Amino acid sequence: MTTSGQPQSAESRLIVTAHTDVEPVPSRGDLLVRRVFEAGRTPFESSFQFVLHNRIPAGGANQRHVHEDVEKVYYFLSGSGSVSCGPWTKDVQGGDFLFFPAAIEHEIHADADADLDFIVCAARTLEAPRGLEGA
């Protein structure tokens, strides 16, 4: 793609954010969020809505919530805990990946012995979200 006949610079299409450059902000419950990417803050269109570097302190939890049109992939960096998504609960630990579709309530609890540190990548659904339909 060009602007005024000139190719766009590579920098405008490459985003590098050091998590240490983003201050953690309190969010739902005990959750601390570093928003390292957010749709609308880029010079291009993306179905990604946000990428977060999150931490829940030992023994803490975020509040149960739902994203009606956003599906997520979590990558747990360190610690351990449990994720409740709809009627299901799974134990997680550093090194685990978790995926769940849009339109399902979810919450995360950190075990009492260590903080739970994780990355969240969220994308807008391309079709109408089905949530628990067919589950």
CORHU-V847651 format. One record per pair of residues at least 4 apart in sequence whose C-alpha atoms are under 7 Angstrom apart, sorted by sequence separation. I is the first residue (numbers start at 1). J is the second residue. D is the distance in Angstrom with one decimal. If there is no record, write none. Layout:
i: <I I>
j: <J J>
d: <D D>
This chain:
i: <2 3 8 10 27 56 84 85 92 125 2 3 26 27 56 84 110 1 2 26 27 83 84 110 1 25 26 39 82 83 24 25 82 83 24 25 39 82 24 39 81 82 23 38 39 81 22 38 80 81 22 37 38 80 22 37 79 80 19 36 37 78 79 35 36 78 19 35 36 76 77 34 35 76 77 86 17 33 34 76 85 86 33 34 75 76 85 86 33 75 76 85 32 33 75 84 85 31 32 74 75 84 31 32 74 83 84 31 73 74 83 30 73 82 83 103 30 72 73 82 102 103 104 72 81 82 103 104 71 72 81 102 30 31 71 80 81 101 12 30 31 71 80 29 30 70 29 69 28 29 68 69 28 67 68 79 81 67 79 80 66 79 66 78 79 66 78 65 66 77 64 65 76 77 64 65 76 64 75 76 63 74 75 62 74 75 62 74 61 62 73 74 61 72 73 60 61 72 73 60 72 59 71 72 58 59 70 71 57 58 59 70 71 56 58 70 71 58 69 70 58 69 58 57 58 56 57 55 56 69 55 56 55 54 55 54 53 54 53 52 53 52 51 52 51 50 51 50 49 48 49 48 49 47 48 47>
j: <6 7 12 14 31 60 88 89 96 129 7 8 31 32 61 89 115 7 8 32 33 89 90 116 8 32 33 46 89 90 32 33 90 91 33 34 48 91 34 49 91 92 34 49 50 92 34 50 92 93 35 50 51 93 36 51 93 94 34 51 52 93 94 51 52 94 36 52 53 93 94 52 53 94 95 104 36 52 53 95 104 105 53 54 95 96 105 106 54 96 97 106 54 55 97 106 107 54 55 97 98 107 55 56 98 107 108 56 98 99 108 56 99 108 109 129 57 99 100 109 129 130 131 100 109 110 131 132 100 101 110 131 60 61 101 110 111 131 43 61 62 102 111 61 62 102 62 102 62 63 102 103 63 102 103 114 116 103 115 116 103 116 104 116 117 105 117 105 106 117 105 106 117 118 106 107 118 107 118 119 107 118 119 107 119 120 108 120 108 109 120 121 109 120 121 109 110 121 122 110 122 110 122 123 110 111 122 123 110 111 112 123 124 110 112 124 125 113 124 125 114 125 115 115 116 115 116 115 116 129 116 117 117 117 118 118 118 119 119 119 120 120 120 121 121 121 122 122 122 122 123 123 124 123 124 124>
d: <5.2 6.4 7.0 6.4 5.2 5.8 5.7 6.3 6.2 6.5 4.4 6.7 5.9 5.9 6.3 4.2 6.4 6.4 5.7 4.6 6.6 5.5 6.6 5.4 6.7 5.4 6.3 6.8 6.6 5.4 5.6 5.1 5.5 6.4 5.0 6.5 6.5 4.2 4.7 4.9 5.8 5.6 6.1 5.8 6.1 5.4 5.7 4.3 5.5 6.4 7.0 5.2 6.7 4.0 6.8 4.9 5.6 6.4 6.8 5.7 7.0 6.4 5.6 6.2 5.6 3.9 6.4 4.6 6.9 6.2 4.5 5.6 6.6 4.7 5.8 5.6 6.1 6.4 5.0 5.5 6.5 5.4 6.1 6.2 6.9 5.4 5.9 6.2 4.7 5.9 6.4 4.3 5.7 6.7 4.6 5.3 6.7 6.9 5.2 5.6 6.5 5.3 6.0 6.3 5.0 5.9 6.3 4.9 5.7 6.3 4.5 6.0 4.5 5.8 6.5 6.2 6.9 5.8 6.8 5.3 5.7 6.8 5.1 5.8 5.4 6.7 4.4 6.5 6.2 6.6 4.2 5.7 5.6 6.7 4.5 6.0 4.7 6.5 6.5 5.5 5.3 4.3 5.7 6.1 5.4 4.9 4.4 5.3 5.2 5.1 5.7 6.3 5.1 6.0 4.2 5.5 6.9 5.6 5.6 5.8 5.9 4.4 5.7 5.8 6.4 4.4 5.2 5.1 6.4 5.4 6.3 5.6 6.1 5.1 5.3 6.7 4.2 4.5 5.5 6.4 5.9 6.7 5.1 5.9 5.6 6.6 5.7 4.6 5.6 6.8 5.8 6.5 4.3 6.6 5.2 5.9 6.1 5.6 6.5 5.5 4.4 5.2 5.6 6.5 5.5 5.1 6.1 5.6 6.8 5.8 4.0 5.4 6.4 6.2 4.7 4.5 6.4 5.8 5.7 5.7 4.6 5.5 4.3 4.4 6.8 5.7 6.4 6.7 5.2 6.0 5.6 6.6 4.5 5.8 6.4 5.2 5.9 6.0 4.6 5.6 6.6 5.0 5.5 6.7 4.5 6.2 6.3 5.4 5.5 5.7 5.1 4.0 6.3 5.3 6.2 5.4>
